[in-house]
């Protein structure tokens, strides 16, 4: 269904954005003797999901905050040309091969479609993707076309951020067995949220802009994780895909050497909530934890948030 009452609510909620602070478990890091203070279930979710948050970031081709080279995890393929009418409605996507292994053991394990979402920088996506649902039909059409073009030699996975996450949700509803990974996901979709629900994973930043809508519109059924990477950021800043992608990739790099390559290549900085100075280097995979890492809600400018101080 179309969401024609969403536009004024969206505007009001976005204008009221303010800094948010974590609950006690996030701010005091119950897993402080684990790498980076991140609990194992969060690290496992990050390892599983970081290829798709990278792809979701790369769906914003033409923006300033994409990565570019996301090898050896992903290789971007040439997608089908987008009809002018579809592009005018803000629709875009990218296609990737996903790889596992290194060297001679490197092989394609999935084909990924990442739908472009919105960082609230323009009205087109909000109108055609949120208030109306034109982009859902478009996304379903292009997914079917790419699937017919490339075949089923490897599994298909869909992903997206914000509106792109809603499009990925709809594809997963309509195509049983297709996995979907969504980030700061929009709740504006129209299918049965329970359809194919065990094949969906959501990671949201705590306090990001779309959280208000999830009070009024049902989020898609999925395994859902909430991370609190930057407690002092505004709700709009928290919504940005590159910041969330950097955070998830940083967390994954404690257990995945390929994620650590991305962290090193792009000099990704630690999430502000994590202990240590702002320029703390990532220790990599398998480094023993010798002292507690306590997450904090608010940084004291005169101190590091290192637990040892």
LINBEL-V439418 format. One record per backbone hydrogen bond with DSSP energy under -0.5 kcal/mol. CO is the residue of the C=O (numbers start at 1). NH is the residue of the N-H. E is the energy in kcal/mol with one decimal. If there is no record, write none. Layout:
# LINBEL-V439418
CO:NH:E
CO:NH:E
This chain:
# LINBEL-V439418
2:4:-0.6
3:6:-1.3
5:9:-0.7
6:10:-3.1
7:11:-2.3
8:12:-2.1
9:13:-2.6
10:14:-2.5
11:15:-2.1
12:16:-0.8
14:17:-1.5
23:27:-2.7
24:28:-2.0
25:30:-1.0
26:29:-0.5
29:32:-1.0
31:34:-2.1
32:293:-2.6
34:37:-2.8
35:38:-1.9
37:31:-0.5
37:39:-0.5
39:42:-0.6
39:43:-2.2
40:44:-2.8
41:45:-1.7
42:46:-2.3
43:47:-2.5
44:48:-2.1
45:49:-2.0
46:50:-2.6
49:52:-1.3
49:53:-1.7
50:54:-2.1
51:55:-1.8
52:56:-2.4
53:57:-1.8
54:58:-2.3
55:59:-1.0
57:60:-1.6
59:61:-0.7
60:63:-2.2
63:66:-0.6
67:69:-0.8
68:70:-0.7
70:73:-1.0
70:74:-1.9
73:99:-2.7
75:97:-2.5
77:79:-0.5
77:95:-0.6
83:87:-2.7
84:88:-2.4
85:89:-0.7
86:89:-0.8
86:91:-1.7
87:90:-2.0
92:116:-2.3
94:114:-2.6
95:77:-3.1
96:112:-2.9
97:75:-2.0
98:109:-2.9
98:110:-1.2
100:107:-2.2
102:105:-1.9
103:106:-1.7
107:100:-2.2
109:155:-0.6
110:98:-2.9
111:157:-2.5
112:96:-2.6
112:114:-0.5
113:115:-0.6
113:159:-2.2
114:94:-2.0
115:161:-0.8
122:126:-0.6
123:127:-2.4
124:128:-2.8
125:129:-2.2
125:130:-0.5
126:130:-1.3
126:131:-2.1
127:132:-2.8
128:134:-0.6
128:135:-1.4
131:3:-1.5
133:136:-1.1
133:137:-0.9
134:138:-1.6
135:139:-2.8
136:140:-2.4
137:141:-1.9
138:142:-2.4
139:143:-2.5
140:144:-2.0
141:145:-1.9
142:146:-2.6
143:147:-2.5
144:148:-2.2
145:149:-1.9
146:150:-2.6
147:151:-2.1
155:111:-2.7
156:179:-1.0
157:113:-2.4
158:181:-2.0
159:115:-2.5
160:183:-1.9
161:164:-2.2
162:165:-0.7
162:166:-1.5
162:186:-1.8
163:167:-2.1
164:168:-2.2
165:169:-2.4
166:170:-2.2
167:171:-2.2
168:172:-2.3
169:173:-2.0
170:174:-2.1
171:175:-1.6
175:178:-2.0
177:179:-0.6
179:158:-2.7
180:201:-2.3
181:160:-1.4
182:203:-2.4
183:162:-2.3
187:189:-1.4
191:193:-0.7
192:195:-1.6
193:221:-0.6
194:197:-1.6
196:199:-1.9
197:200:-1.5
199:180:-2.5
200:223:-2.4
201:182:-2.7
202:225:-2.7
203:184:-1.7
204:227:-2.3
205:208:-1.9
208:211:-1.9
209:212:-0.9
210:213:-0.6
210:214:-1.2
212:215:-1.3
213:216:-1.6
213:217:-2.7
222:224:-0.7
223:202:-2.9
225:204:-2.5
227:206:-3.1
229:273:-2.2
230:233:-1.6
231:20:-0.9
233:20:-0.9
234:238:-2.6
235:209:-1.7
235:239:-1.0
236:240:-0.6
237:240:-1.1
240:244:-1.4
241:245:-2.9
242:246:-2.6
243:247:-1.9
244:248:-2.7
245:249:-2.6
246:250:-2.4
247:251:-2.3
248:252:-2.6
249:253:-1.8
251:254:-1.6
252:255:-2.2
252:256:-1.7
254:286:-1.1
256:260:-1.7
257:261:-1.6
258:262:-1.5
259:263:-2.3
260:264:-2.4
261:265:-2.8
262:266:-2.2
263:268:-2.1
264:267:-0.7
271:274:-1.8
273:296:-1.4
276:305:-0.5
277:280:-1.8
278:270:-0.5
284:287:-0.6
288:290:-0.6
292:294:-0.6
293:295:-0.6
299:301:-0.6
300:303:-2.2
306:309:-1.9
